[in-house]
């Protein structure tokens, strides 16, 4: 295997384990809640913290981690991230109680923050031209595949081994990535970095991203009845508003505001906010609807992402090359349109759709019902074609719109947006859907106070209530709420498509490995400035 293949392998493995742990643990949460002792956390509270603690620290520290990679060296920080992720994965897999598992997940998220922007920065610094586009395509395809396959892999590990295996599976992947990084990746960093790192800017960024993410998640969990969610959002908003002012006044800013002079960088981040918001809304409510309303098993619900995964694995590199050769604009416009058509197909699924109850060890259950083939498979195929056409060109547009020396912080900004934006979109749609759901029930259940705490503890959107007399009514209301969520997801995707079609420019500087570009940096920066228009 050539050196560049090892670089690509290390980058894919490093980011892949982070994306995998974002989803693979989801299906392990019920078993964790039943089997893991607790000191003071409740079952549901503990499960929520196990999932969200990882995402919060990962999101809050992404931009800091990207800046550290550019400043101190991308290889060095990537190795630190791999070692930290491996150690914390072991700790998570061996956790003796829920409280320590939450703590270890916080540390795991911090280590993971070094890997995602670091992986793209390594590719940007070591590949160029169509070869770089192909590398971005492989990275995007593998990252998307691990995200989609996470629930399937997690379900198999939990059902056949233990929930602890969902964490320990990271170890061989970390070891291989660390070896490839140590042996085959040359060090690279921002050649214009000074001796002053902007720690104040890092703190404000963490408050901005962390406040917004925590506020959205906590507020949604508490149905916006706890002021802590609003306070966290307020802190995030104030920090976000203060950030550009602070960056403009800093001599050595953590985030160079000149990055946003690039038209493609600004437009790509806006479309990321819209498209990934749509992805979150679609997949979050799709899984809830399939399992909570229709009665799908976790493994069967996870199989819906297989078509998209296969498209990403086999064709993403090709689309990355095409985007590098012809420009990413129309790929980034057509992809979200196809995704929206797939999401609109989901909006026609009736409440009477037969559930697929796949059970490991029962071969007869492996055959999906006709309703799945009609209601879900076409949508998954259409959606998969769209995400295949969009993901790699979006990554190419992002990374070719910024100087190589800022590749770490540039990719980190986009990753932070792709994580915080969906949480905010999810929180808003949650409020809207919940209000619609209970309003629908209020019109059908005369004499029942649907706003009472006791009723809402038993009956919630997209979940089957224990009271069998309410099953049919709640299922219909949940189906209507699911359809509404799909309409919102499709609308966000279509707006994202328009933003890309109007805003993205196909002209731009071709990237070079940083060692070659150092002497030619003024020309590269001039090309990027010209691209920004």
C-alpha positions as CSV (number, residue, x, y, z in Angstrom):
1,X,0.0,0.0,0.0
2,X,1.4,3.4,-1.0
3,X,1.9,6.2,1.5
4,X,-1.2,8.1,0.3
5,X,-3.4,5.1,0.7
6,X,-2.2,4.8,4.3
7,X,-2.9,8.5,4.8
8,X,-6.4,8.0,3.5
9,X,-6.9,4.9,5.6
10,X,-5.8,6.6,8.8
11,X,-8.1,9.6,8.1
12,X,-11.1,7.4,7.3
13,X,-10.6,5.2,10.4
14,X,-10.0,8.2,12.7
15,X,-13.1,10.0,11.7
16,X,-15.1,6.8,11.1
17,X,-14.9,5.7,14.8
18,X,-16.2,9.1,15.9
19,X,-19.2,9.0,13.6
20,X,-19.7,5.3,14.5
21,X,-19.9,6.1,18.2
22,X,-22.4,8.9,17.5
23,X,-24.9,6.2,16.5
24,X,-23.8,2.7,17.5
25,X,-24.5,3.4,21.2
26,X,-28.1,4.4,20.5
27,X,-29.4,0.8,20.3
28,X,-27.3,-0.2,23.3
29,X,-29.0,2.4,25.6
30,X,-32.0,0.2,26.6
31,X,-29.6,-2.7,27.7
32,X,-27.3,-0.2,29.5
33,X,-30.3,1.1,31.4
34,X,-31.3,-2.4,32.5
35,X,-27.9,-3.8,33.3
36,X,-25.6,-1.0,34.5
37,X,-25.8,-0.1,38.2
38,X,-26.7,3.5,39.1
39,X,-25.7,5.6,42.1
40,X,-28.0,8.6,41.8
41,X,-29.1,8.9,38.1
42,X,-32.5,7.6,37.0
43,X,-32.7,5.1,34.1
44,X,-33.9,7.5,31.4
45,X,-31.8,10.4,32.7
46,X,-28.7,8.2,32.7
47,X,-29.4,6.9,29.2
48,X,-29.8,10.5,27.9
49,X,-26.6,11.6,29.5
50,X,-24.7,8.6,28.0
51,X,-25.8,9.7,24.5
52,X,-25.7,13.5,24.8
53,X,-22.6,13.9,26.9
54,X,-20.5,12.6,24.0
55,X,-22.2,14.8,21.4
56,X,-22.0,17.9,23.6
57,X,-18.3,17.8,24.3
58,X,-17.6,16.7,20.7
59,X,-19.5,19.7,19.3
60,X,-18.2,22.2,21.8
61,X,-14.6,21.4,21.2
62,X,-14.5,20.8,17.4
63,X,-13.3,24.3,16.5
64,X,-10.7,24.4,19.2
65,X,-9.4,21.0,18.1
66,X,-9.2,22.2,14.5
67,X,-7.3,25.3,15.5
68,X,-4.9,23.2,17.7
69,X,-4.2,20.9,14.7
70,X,-3.3,23.8,12.5
71,X,-1.2,25.4,15.2
72,X,0.7,22.5,16.8
73,X,0.7,20.0,14.0
74,X,-2.0,17.9,12.4
75,X,-0.2,14.6,12.8
76,X,0.6,15.2,16.4
77,X,-2.9,16.2,17.4
78,X,-4.5,13.4,15.4
79,X,-2.3,10.9,17.3
80,X,-3.3,12.5,20.6
81,X,-7.0,12.1,19.5
82,X,-6.5,8.5,18.6
83,X,-4.8,7.6,21.8
84,X,-7.4,9.5,23.9
85,X,-10.3,7.9,22.0
86,X,-8.8,4.4,22.4
87,X,-8.3,4.8,26.2
88,X,-11.7,6.3,26.8
89,X,-13.4,3.6,24.7
90,X,-11.8,1.0,27.0
91,X,-13.0,2.9,30.1
92,X,-16.5,3.1,28.6
93,X,-16.5,-0.6,27.9
94,X,-15.4,-1.4,31.4
95,X,-17.5,1.2,33.3
96,X,-18.8,-0.2,36.6
97,X,-21.8,2.2,36.9
98,X,-23.8,4.7,34.9
99,X,-22.2,7.8,36.5
100,X,-18.7,6.8,35.5
101,X,-19.9,5.9,32.0
102,X,-21.3,9.4,31.6
103,X,-17.9,10.8,32.7
104,X,-16.0,8.6,30.3
105,X,-18.3,9.6,27.4
106,X,-17.5,13.2,28.1
107,X,-13.8,12.5,27.8
108,X,-14.4,10.3,24.7
109,X,-16.2,13.2,23.0
110,X,-13.2,15.5,23.8
111,X,-10.8,13.1,22.2
112,X,-13.1,12.6,19.2
113,X,-13.1,16.4,18.6
114,X,-9.4,16.1,17.5
115,X,-10.1,13.4,14.9
116,X,-12.9,14.8,12.6
117,X,-11.4,18.1,11.5
118,X,-7.9,16.6,11.8
119,X,-8.8,13.9,9.3
120,X,-9.9,16.3,6.6
121,X,-6.9,18.6,7.3
122,X,-4.6,15.6,6.7
123,X,-6.2,14.9,3.4
124,X,-6.1,18.6,2.3
125,X,-2.4,18.8,3.2
126,X,-1.4,15.6,1.4
127,X,-3.6,15.4,-1.7
128,X,-4.3,17.7,-4.7
129,X,-6.5,18.0,-7.8
130,X,-8.8,15.2,-8.8
131,X,-6.9,12.9,-6.4
132,X,-7.9,15.1,-3.6
133,X,-11.5,15.1,-4.7
134,X,-11.4,11.3,-4.8
135,X,-9.9,11.2,-1.3
136,X,-12.7,13.5,-0.1
137,X,-15.2,11.2,-1.7
138,X,-13.8,8.1,0.0
139,X,-13.8,10.0,3.3
140,X,-17.3,11.2,2.9
141,X,-18.6,7.8,1.8
142,X,-17.0,6.0,4.7
143,X,-18.1,8.6,7.2
144,X,-21.6,8.5,6.0
145,X,-21.6,4.7,5.9
146,X,-20.4,4.3,9.4
147,X,-23.0,6.8,10.6
148,X,-25.9,4.9,8.9
149,X,-24.6,1.5,9.7
150,X,-24.1,2.4,13.4
151,X,-27.5,1.2,14.5
152,X,-27.2,-2.0,12.6
153,X,-23.7,-2.8,14.0
154,X,-24.7,-1.7,17.5
155,X,-27.8,-3.9,17.4
156,X,-25.8,-7.0,16.3
157,X,-23.2,-6.4,19.0
158,X,-25.7,-5.9,21.7
159,X,-27.8,-8.9,20.7
160,X,-25.0,-11.3,20.2
161,X,-22.3,-10.2,22.7
162,X,-22.9,-7.3,25.1
163,X,-23.5,-3.6,25.2
164,X,-19.9,-3.2,26.2
165,X,-18.8,-4.5,22.8
166,X,-20.3,-1.3,21.3
167,X,-17.4,0.6,22.9
168,X,-14.6,-2.0,22.7
169,X,-15.0,-2.5,19.0
170,X,-13.1,0.8,18.6
171,X,-9.9,-0.6,19.9
172,X,-8.6,-2.5,16.8
173,X,-9.6,0.4,14.6
174,X,-7.8,2.9,16.8
175,X,-4.6,0.7,16.8
176,X,-4.6,0.4,13.0
177,X,-5.2,4.1,12.5
178,X,-2.5,5.1,15.0
179,X,0.1,2.8,13.4
180,X,-0.7,4.2,9.9
181,X,-0.5,7.8,11.2
182,X,2.8,7.2,13.0
183,X,4.5,5.4,10.1
184,X,3.1,7.1,7.0
185,X,1.8,10.6,7.6
186,X,4.2,13.6,7.4
187,X,3.8,16.4,9.9
188,X,2.1,19.6,8.6
189,X,0.9,22.8,10.3
190,X,0.0,26.4,9.6
191,X,3.3,27.9,8.4
192,X,2.1,31.4,9.3
193,X,1.1,30.5,12.9
194,X,2.6,32.8,15.6
195,X,3.7,31.8,19.1
196,X,0.4,33.1,20.5
197,X,-2.6,30.7,20.6
198,X,-6.0,32.4,21.0
199,X,-7.2,30.7,24.2
200,X,-9.7,33.4,24.9
201,X,-11.3,32.9,21.5
202,X,-11.3,29.1,22.2
203,X,-13.2,29.7,25.4
204,X,-15.8,31.9,23.7
205,X,-16.2,29.4,20.9
206,X,-16.8,26.6,23.4
207,X,-19.4,28.6,25.2
208,X,-21.1,29.5,21.9
209,X,-21.3,26.0,20.4
210,X,-21.7,24.2,23.7
211,X,-24.4,26.6,25.0
212,X,-26.4,26.3,21.8
213,X,-26.1,22.5,21.7
214,X,-26.7,21.9,25.4
215,X,-29.7,24.3,25.4
216,X,-31.3,22.7,22.4
217,X,-30.8,19.1,23.8
218,X,-31.7,19.9,27.4
219,X,-34.7,22.0,26.5
220,X,-36.1,19.3,24.2
221,X,-35.6,16.6,26.9
222,X,-37.5,18.7,29.5
223,X,-40.2,19.8,27.0
224,X,-39.0,23.4,27.5
225,X,-40.4,23.5,31.1
226,X,-37.0,24.0,32.7
227,X,-35.3,27.4,32.6
228,X,-31.8,25.8,32.3
229,X,-32.4,25.1,28.6
230,X,-33.3,28.8,28.0
231,X,-30.3,30.0,30.0
232,X,-27.9,27.8,28.1
233,X,-29.3,29.0,24.8
234,X,-29.0,32.6,25.9
235,X,-25.3,32.0,26.8
236,X,-24.7,30.4,23.4
237,X,-26.4,33.3,21.6
238,X,-24.5,36.0,23.5
239,X,-21.2,34.1,22.9
240,X,-22.0,33.7,19.2
241,X,-22.7,37.4,18.8
242,X,-19.5,38.3,20.7
243,X,-17.3,35.9,18.7
244,X,-16.9,37.8,15.5
245,X,-16.3,41.1,17.4
246,X,-13.6,39.3,19.5
247,X,-12.0,37.7,16.4
248,X,-11.9,41.1,14.5
249,X,-10.1,42.7,17.5
250,X,-7.6,39.9,18.1
251,X,-4.1,40.0,16.6
252,X,-4.0,36.3,16.3
253,X,-7.7,35.1,16.1
254,X,-8.7,31.5,16.6
255,X,-11.0,31.8,13.6
256,X,-9.7,34.1,10.8
257,X,-12.6,36.1,9.6
258,X,-11.0,36.2,6.2
259,X,-12.3,32.6,5.7
260,X,-15.8,33.9,5.3
261,X,-14.7,36.2,2.4
262,X,-14.6,33.0,0.4
263,X,-18.1,32.7,-1.2
264,X,-18.0,28.9,-1.4
265,X,-17.0,28.6,2.3
266,X,-19.9,30.8,3.4
267,X,-22.5,29.2,1.2
268,X,-21.3,25.7,2.0
269,X,-21.7,26.3,5.7
270,X,-25.2,27.8,5.2
271,X,-26.3,24.8,3.1
272,X,-24.7,22.5,5.7
273,X,-26.9,24.1,8.4
274,X,-30.0,23.5,6.2
275,X,-29.2,20.0,4.9
276,X,-27.9,18.5,8.1
277,X,-30.9,20.0,9.9
278,X,-33.1,18.1,7.5
279,X,-31.0,14.9,8.0
280,X,-31.5,15.1,11.8
281,X,-35.2,15.7,11.6
282,X,-35.7,13.0,9.0
283,X,-33.7,10.2,10.7
284,X,-34.6,11.1,14.2
285,X,-38.4,11.0,13.6
286,X,-38.2,8.1,11.1
287,X,-36.6,5.8,13.7
288,X,-39.1,6.9,16.4
289,X,-42.0,6.4,14.0
290,X,-40.9,3.0,12.8
291,X,-40.2,1.6,16.3
292,X,-42.5,3.6,18.6
293,X,-45.6,3.9,16.3
294,X,-45.4,1.0,13.9
295,X,-43.6,-1.6,16.1
296,X,-40.4,-2.2,14.1
297,X,-37.5,-3.9,15.9
298,X,-34.3,-1.9,16.2
299,X,-32.4,-4.0,13.7
300,X,-35.2,-3.7,11.1
301,X,-35.4,0.0,11.5
302,X,-31.6,0.3,11.1
303,X,-31.7,-1.6,7.8
304,X,-33.5,1.2,6.1
305,X,-30.2,3.0,5.7
306,X,-28.6,0.2,3.8
307,X,-29.3,1.6,0.2
308,X,-27.8,4.9,1.1
309,X,-24.8,3.2,2.7
310,X,-24.1,1.1,-0.4
311,X,-24.3,4.1,-2.7
312,X,-21.9,6.0,-0.5
313,X,-19.4,3.2,-0.3
314,X,-19.3,2.4,-4.0
315,X,-19.9,5.8,-5.7
316,X,-18.9,8.6,-3.3
317,X,-15.2,8.6,-4.5
318,X,-16.4,8.9,-8.1
319,X,-18.6,11.9,-7.3
320,X,-15.7,13.4,-5.4
321,X,-13.5,13.2,-8.5
322,X,-16.3,14.6,-10.7
323,X,-16.8,17.5,-8.3
324,X,-13.0,18.2,-8.4
325,X,-13.0,18.0,-12.2
326,X,-16.3,19.8,-13.1
327,X,-17.1,21.8,-10.0
328,X,-19.4,20.9,-7.1
329,X,-22.3,23.3,-7.8
330,X,-24.8,21.2,-9.6
331,X,-24.1,18.0,-7.7
332,X,-24.8,20.0,-4.5
333,X,-28.0,21.3,-6.0
334,X,-29.3,18.0,-7.5
335,X,-28.4,15.9,-4.4
336,X,-30.7,17.6,-1.9
337,X,-33.6,17.6,-4.5
338,X,-33.4,13.8,-4.7
339,X,-33.1,13.6,-0.9
340,X,-36.3,15.7,-0.6
341,X,-38.2,13.4,-3.0
342,X,-37.2,10.5,-0.9
343,X,-38.3,12.2,2.3
344,X,-41.6,13.1,0.7
345,X,-42.1,9.4,-0.1
346,X,-41.8,8.7,3.7
347,X,-44.6,11.2,4.2
348,X,-47.1,8.9,2.5
349,X,-46.6,6.0,4.9
350,X,-49.9,5.1,6.6
351,X,-50.5,4.3,10.2
352,X,-51.6,0.8,9.1
353,X,-48.2,-0.1,7.6
354,X,-47.2,-3.6,8.7
355,X,-44.1,-3.6,11.0
356,X,-40.9,-5.6,10.2
357,X,-40.0,-7.5,13.4
358,X,-36.6,-8.9,12.5
359,X,-35.3,-11.3,15.2
360,X,-31.7,-12.6,15.1
361,X,-31.8,-16.4,15.1
362,X,-35.1,-16.5,13.3
363,X,-34.4,-16.8,9.5
364,X,-38.1,-16.4,8.6
365,X,-38.0,-12.8,10.1
366,X,-35.2,-11.7,7.7
367,X,-37.7,-11.4,4.8
368,X,-39.2,-7.9,5.0
369,X,-43.0,-7.5,4.7
370,X,-44.5,-6.2,1.5
371,X,-45.4,-2.9,3.3
372,X,-41.7,-2.2,3.9
373,X,-40.9,-2.8,0.2
374,X,-43.6,-0.3,-0.8
375,X,-43.5,2.2,2.0
376,X,-39.8,2.5,2.9
377,X,-37.5,0.9,0.3
378,X,-38.2,3.3,-2.6
379,X,-37.7,6.3,-0.4
380,X,-34.5,4.9,1.0
381,X,-33.2,4.3,-2.6
382,X,-34.1,7.8,-3.8
383,X,-32.7,9.4,-0.7
384,X,-29.5,7.3,-1.0
385,X,-29.0,8.5,-4.5
386,X,-29.3,12.1,-3.4
387,X,-26.9,11.8,-0.5
388,X,-24.4,10.0,-2.7
389,X,-24.5,12.9,-5.1
390,X,-24.2,15.6,-2.4
391,X,-21.9,14.6,0.4
392,X,-18.5,14.3,-1.4
393,X,-19.0,17.5,-3.6
394,X,-20.0,19.4,-0.4
395,X,-16.8,18.3,1.3
396,X,-14.8,19.2,-1.9
397,X,-16.4,22.7,-2.1
398,X,-15.6,23.3,1.6
399,X,-12.0,22.2,1.6
400,X,-11.0,23.8,-1.7
401,X,-12.5,27.2,-0.6
402,X,-9.9,27.9,2.1
403,X,-6.1,28.1,2.4
404,X,-4.4,24.8,3.2
405,X,-2.9,26.4,6.3
406,X,-6.4,26.9,7.8
407,X,-7.8,23.5,6.8
408,X,-8.1,22.3,10.4
409,X,-10.1,25.2,11.7
410,X,-12.1,25.5,8.4
411,X,-13.3,21.9,8.5
412,X,-13.9,22.2,12.2
413,X,-16.3,25.1,11.7
414,X,-18.3,23.2,9.2
415,X,-18.4,20.1,11.4
416,X,-19.6,22.2,14.4
417,X,-22.4,23.7,12.2
418,X,-23.4,20.2,11.0
419,X,-23.8,19.2,14.7
420,X,-25.3,22.2,16.4
421,X,-27.6,23.2,13.5
422,X,-29.5,19.9,13.6
423,X,-29.9,20.1,17.3
424,X,-31.5,23.5,17.0
425,X,-33.7,22.4,14.1
426,X,-34.7,19.3,16.1
427,X,-35.6,21.4,19.1
428,X,-37.8,23.8,17.1
429,X,-39.6,21.0,15.3
430,X,-40.0,19.1,18.5
431,X,-42.0,22.0,20.0
432,X,-44.1,22.3,16.8
433,X,-44.8,18.6,16.5
434,X,-45.6,18.1,20.2
435,X,-48.1,21.0,20.1
436,X,-49.7,19.6,16.9
437,X,-49.8,16.0,18.4
438,X,-51.6,17.0,21.6
439,X,-53.9,19.4,19.8
440,X,-55.0,16.5,17.5
441,X,-55.6,14.3,20.6
442,X,-57.6,17.0,22.3
443,X,-60.0,17.1,19.4
444,X,-60.5,13.3,19.5
445,X,-60.5,12.6,23.3
446,X,-63.4,14.6,24.8
447,X,-63.3,14.9,28.5
448,X,-59.5,14.1,28.7
449,X,-57.0,16.8,29.8
450,X,-54.2,16.1,27.3
451,X,-52.1,18.9,28.9
452,X,-51.9,17.3,32.3
453,X,-48.5,15.9,33.5
454,X,-50.0,12.4,34.1
455,X,-51.4,12.1,30.6
456,X,-48.2,13.3,28.9
457,X,-46.2,10.9,31.0
458,X,-48.2,8.0,29.5
459,X,-48.8,9.4,26.0
460,X,-46.1,11.0,23.9
461,X,-45.6,11.6,20.2
462,X,-44.5,8.6,18.1
463,X,-44.7,6.2,21.0
464,X,-47.3,3.5,21.6
465,X,-49.2,4.1,24.9
466,X,-49.6,1.4,27.5
467,X,-53.4,2.1,27.5
468,X,-54.7,-0.2,24.7
469,X,-57.9,1.8,24.3
470,X,-55.8,4.7,23.0
471,X,-53.5,2.9,20.7
472,X,-55.5,3.5,17.5
473,X,-56.1,7.2,18.2
474,X,-52.5,7.9,19.3
475,X,-51.1,6.0,16.3
476,X,-53.1,8.1,13.9
477,X,-52.0,11.3,15.7
478,X,-48.4,10.1,15.7
479,X,-48.5,9.3,12.0
480,X,-49.8,12.8,11.2
481,X,-46.9,14.3,13.3
482,X,-44.4,12.1,11.5
483,X,-45.8,13.3,8.1
484,X,-45.4,16.9,9.3
485,X,-41.8,16.2,10.3
486,X,-41.1,14.8,6.8
487,X,-42.6,17.9,5.2
488,X,-40.3,20.1,7.2
489,X,-37.3,17.9,6.3
490,X,-38.1,18.1,2.6
491,X,-38.5,21.9,2.8
492,X,-35.1,22.3,4.4
493,X,-33.5,20.2,1.7
494,X,-35.1,22.1,-1.1
495,X,-34.0,25.4,0.4
496,X,-30.5,24.0,0.7
497,X,-30.6,22.9,-3.0
498,X,-31.6,26.5,-4.0
499,X,-28.8,28.0,-1.8
500,X,-26.2,25.7,-3.5
501,X,-27.5,26.3,-7.0
502,X,-27.5,30.1,-6.6
503,X,-24.4,30.5,-4.3
504,X,-21.8,27.9,-5.2
505,X,-19.2,28.8,-7.8
506,X,-17.3,26.1,-9.7
507,X,-14.2,28.2,-10.2
508,X,-11.5,28.0,-7.5
509,X,-8.0,27.2,-6.6
510,X,-6.8,23.7,-6.8
511,X,-5.2,22.4,-3.6
512,X,-1.6,21.4,-3.3
513,X,0.2,19.5,-0.5
514,X,1.2,22.0,2.1
515,X,4.9,21.4,1.6
516,X,4.6,22.4,-2.1
517,X,2.2,25.3,-1.4
518,X,4.3,27.0,1.2
519,X,6.4,28.9,-1.3
520,X,3.3,29.7,-3.4
521,X,0.9,30.7,-0.6
522,X,0.3,34.3,-1.8
523,X,-1.0,32.9,-5.1
524,X,-3.3,30.4,-3.4
525,X,-4.7,33.1,-1.0
526,X,-5.2,35.4,-4.0
527,X,-7.2,32.7,-5.8
528,X,-9.3,32.0,-2.8
529,X,-10.0,35.7,-2.4
530,X,-11.0,35.9,-6.1
531,X,-13.2,32.9,-5.6
532,X,-15.0,34.6,-2.8
533,X,-15.8,37.5,-5.2
